[in-house]
Structures are given as C-alpha cells and as structure tokens.
Amino acid sequence: MLAGLFLAAGLVCSAMLGTSAWVKIKNSQFITVKGSVQKNIESDLAIWSGSFQVEAVTLLEAQHKIKDNHALVAKFLSDAGVAKFTFAPISIEELKATQKSADGFVSQRTTGYRLSQSLSVESADVDRLDKLDTTALVEQGVIFTVAPPQFIYTKAGETKIEMLAEATKDARARAEQIASQGGRVISQLQSADQGIFQITPKHEVRASWGGENDTASRKKTITAVVTATFLLK
C-alpha cells in the first residue's frame, strides 16, 4: 500500500514538473539553448627544439667544442631530411668554485666555462619531426637534450568560424524540439554568444572555461559551443 502511495506521488510530481516546463515554454517569448559541435583534426605543423652544451677549462677551448657540436647537429638534421632550422645565440656560463684560505678568507675562483646553444625547427612535415631520433648525436659525444615537440593546427581560425555556425544550427534544432513540446514554433535568432572553443587531445573529454589549446598531441578534437536565444511564435 505504501509502495502504491509513493508511486502515485511520484507520478503526480512528474506530471507537475512536465506541466510546469510546458507552461514556461508556452508563456515565454524567448527560449535560450546551448548548441555544440565537435570535429576531429590532425596537426599540420610541428615545432621541434633541442639544445646542447659543452664544458672546458678555458673559454677558447669551450668555443672550439661548441663549434664542433654545432657542425655535428647541423649535419644530423640535414641527413635526416630537415632543410630549415634556426640556431639561437650561444649562452656562456662561468663555472666557479669556492675556496678558503689558511686565514679563513672565503673566495671564488673560475674553474671553467659552460657554453650552450639551442635550436628549433618548424615544418609541415609533421611525421618526419615526430620520428627524429637524436641517439646518433649522443653516440658522437654531443650532450643533446630534446624538448617535447609541439603539434599545431594552423587552420584553427577558419575552422572556428565554420564550427560556430554549425553550433548555432545545433542550438536551433534543440530549441525547435523543446519549443514543440509547448506547442510553440521557433522564429528568428535573437542573440548568440560564443561559449567554449577549445582544442583537446582526441577522445579526451575535458572542458575549461578559458578554453584549451592542446599542442602535445598530433590528433585532436575541436569543440565549439554557442548559447543562442530565439524568438518564439
């Protein structure tokens, strides 16, 4: 008997909520909904970067070493089919050691020099840069460090315009479905506000109010959201 009473109460509440929503749509002049669309894309630009360093007792010796390393790195990239690369200016660090005299006076003396140089490559040949293996440089004695490559989708601006239009269409379709439940018909678009527009790794579900622009993954998913208000008739 109690179960029956609870079921009856539940049905009454559902009916009241449904009626409330119907009345709200029926009596309103506007309806506001969110529309969204997703698109899977693949990066069309890769940015690859690395750095190498040498140490020596004298600055002249260190300069000779960095010059030799520079030549080895340039040859490595050319042999790998990378045509364009940019070297940054050489950074010089003076190495010091603390020493204490017999009378307790502490001072520092120069023990050597560390020179480092970085380089970067930008290429539409994403696959080539993604597969670069610097093991050969290490085997030649080059202390080479590679940064994680960045993968960029350069057509994001054009795609954004197209996807915002598609998201607005999706919002209209949603509004039409909701309005029909209240016996109303969608008229003209009153306003539209851009919501989230972000690029995330493919198949990864996450959202950020500020939007995200993933550069770590080659394959990505673009999401566009629009909040649209339509006039009802």
Summary of the structure (lengths in Angstrom):
residues: 233
radius of gyration: 31.4
end to end distance: 46.0
largest distance: 99.3
contacts: 642
relative contact order: 0.23
helix: 36%
strand: 40%
